[in-house]
Amino acid sequence: MTPSLGEGKSKALILQAAVRISLASPNGLPYIRRDGVANPDVKSDATDAARLVRFTSTIETLGLAYFFTGNAAYDAKSICPFN
């Protein structure tokens, strides 16, 4: 998922939970707002929010494992958990 570069040439991608792209137009604009209907892209791995939740959960689990066991392997893995 990449941001569309319009007039402002901004590279920011902003997703809102209740906003979806329009499938009727070729570039997906204008966005369609529907109350009660969630945008599935908001909770996908395409956003930082989903990755941040997974990262913090992994670090928390590794930290607790080290705290309770004293096993240095958990501490070492928490330095770079996704390798």
KAPE-V653301 format. One record per residue. N is the residue number from 0. NEAR is the number of other ideal C-beta (glycine too) atoms within 8 Angstrom. D_LAST is the distance of its C-alpha to the last C-alpha in whole Angstrom. Layout:
n=N near=NEAR d_last=D_LAST
n=N near=NEAR d_last=D_LAST
This chain:
n=0 near=5 d_last=24
n=1 near=4 d_last=25
n=2 near=7 d_last=28
n=3 near=7 d_last=32
n=4 near=6 d_last=33
n=5 near=6 d_last=37
n=6 near=3 d_last=39
n=7 near=4 d_last=37
n=8 near=6 d_last=35
n=9 near=7 d_last=32
n=10 near=6 d_last=28
n=11 near=5 d_last=28
n=12 near=8 d_last=27
n=13 near=4 d_last=29
n=14 near=9 d_last=29
n=15 near=7 d_last=31
n=16 near=7 d_last=31
n=17 near=10 d_last=35
n=18 near=9 d_last=35
n=19 near=8 d_last=34
n=20 near=7 d_last=35
n=21 near=10 d_last=38
n=22 near=5 d_last=38
n=23 near=3 d_last=42
n=24 near=8 d_last=41
n=25 near=3 d_last=39
n=26 near=5 d_last=37
n=27 near=9 d_last=36
n=28 near=8 d_last=39
n=29 near=5 d_last=40
n=30 near=9 d_last=38
n=31 near=8 d_last=39
n=32 near=6 d_last=39
n=33 near=7 d_last=40
n=34 near=5 d_last=40
n=35 near=4 d_last=38
n=36 near=7 d_last=36
n=37 near=7 d_last=33
n=38 near=11 d_last=31
n=39 near=6 d_last=28
n=40 near=9 d_last=26
n=41 near=11 d_last=26
n=42 near=8 d_last=23
n=43 near=9 d_last=21
n=44 near=5 d_last=18
n=45 near=6 d_last=20
n=46 near=12 d_last=20
n=47 near=5 d_last=19
n=48 near=8 d_last=20
n=49 near=11 d_last=18
n=50 near=9 d_last=15
n=51 near=8 d_last=16
n=52 near=8 d_last=17
n=53 near=8 d_last=14
n=54 near=10 d_last=12
n=55 near=8 d_last=15
n=56 near=8 d_last=16
n=57 near=10 d_last=12
n=58 near=10 d_last=13
n=59 near=8 d_last=17
n=60 near=8 d_last=16
n=61 near=13 d_last=14
n=62 near=10 d_last=17
n=63 near=8 d_last=19
n=64 near=10 d_last=18
n=65 near=13 d_last=18
n=66 near=6 d_last=21
n=67 near=6 d_last=23
n=68 near=7 d_last=22
n=69 near=5 d_last=21
n=70 near=8 d_last=19
n=71 near=7 d_last=17
n=72 near=6 d_last=13
n=73 near=12 d_last=13
n=74 near=10 d_last=14
n=75 near=7 d_last=11
n=76 near=9 d_last=8
n=77 near=10 d_last=10
n=78 near=6 d_last=10
n=79 near=5 d_last=6
n=80 near=10 d_last=6
n=81 near=5 d_last=4
n=82 near=3 d_last=0
